[in-house]
Amino acid sequence: MSIDDDSVTTLEDLRGDLAQRYKWTPTSGSSVDSSVVEADMAALDRDGYVIWENLLSAEECRQIREDVRPWLGHTGRNSFEGRRTQRIYSLLSRTRLCDRLVDHPRVLAVLDRILMPNYLLSALQAINIQPGEDAQLAHHDDGFYPVPRPRDPLAAATIWAIDDFTADNGATVIYPGSHRWGKRRPGPDDHALPVVMPAGSCVFFVGTLWHGGGANTSSADRLAVTAQYCQPWLRPMEAFTLSISRGIARMVSDDIRRMLGYSIHPPFVGAVDGLHPLRLLETGEDA
Ligand SMILES: O=C(O)CCC(=O)C(=O)O
């Protein structure tokens, strides 16, 4: 990335978009009516989460189920991943069917307000909780970054119900309002709410909200897809610049491409050999 000398005279100038060839553009979140986004933001501020019902059709859920099933092999390697839970990481390298979930305008509209421009995709997984699974250890997703609470979220997550989420099949359990807590952890007297929602719905929550996968005491699987996002100056959980080929990076939407790391947090974070990472996609090379 080159810097135009004339435009940088103060440290504040270094916070602006200094790229010359690849200027920042608004995300598809800008297409969402601002009154809708304001209502979502009010819910997030109050409760730490918001539920959007039926964003995907039954046919889209069926296709995702069909697409991911062949990779649902082994179960988790520890009780946090879940001994009776199957996870598929790096979904973007396997299917295009989840792209629509990752860059859904409703999701990006709130991310645009919670995180800084050029926020990153931190994880994208399918999570299949099988019958007999115990409740997952409650946690908050940005707790992996060692920054004391209370504080603003450093990350946010979506969990998309591909199967119906019921009170007994492993629906994600959230602690409403816990995004405001300081050091404390959930206890037995705290209100724990299973996110009961029909297939095709999505729960969005901030990275400071305590939650966990629910116990599955039913006789059926519970399939979900989760996309997680983080500030553009943090290290994402999944190293997508290593796991996603340049061929795929060229194929996905502009929003997903920038969330994979083909973007800059000003002035230089994310640069490749001093240049904007999008330059890597200019040639046909896949190295
Ligand atoms: O599958 C779920 O409902 C939640 C999983 C989760 O929070 C996680 O694995 O970090």
The ligand as a Tripos MOL2 file, in Angstrom:
@<TRIPOS>MOLECULE
LIG
   10     9     1     0     0
SMALL
NO_CHARGES

@<TRIPOS>ATOM
      1 O1        -24.0400  -24.8350   18.7920 O.co2     1 LIG1
      2 C1        -24.4360  -23.9340   19.5210 C.2       1 LIG1
      3 O2        -25.6360  -23.7110   19.7250 O.co2     1 LIG1
      4 C2        -23.4550  -23.0100   20.2060 C.3       1 LIG1
      5 C3        -22.0290  -23.4150   20.0100 C.3       1 LIG1
      6 C4        -21.0580  -22.4390   20.5680 C.2       1 LIG1
      7 O3        -21.3840  -21.4750   21.1860 O.2       1 LIG1
      8 C5        -19.6270  -22.6810   20.3590 C.2       1 LIG1
      9 O4        -19.2200  -23.7960   20.0090 O.co2     1 LIG1
     10 O5        -18.8330  -21.7350   20.5870 O.co2     1 LIG1
@<TRIPOS>BOND
     1     1     2 2
     2     2     3 1
     3     2     4 1
     4     4     5 1
     5     5     6 1
     6     6     7 2
     7     6     8 1
     8     8     9 2
     9     8    10 1
@<TRIPOS>SUBSTRUCTURE
     1 LIG1         1 GROUP 0 **** ****
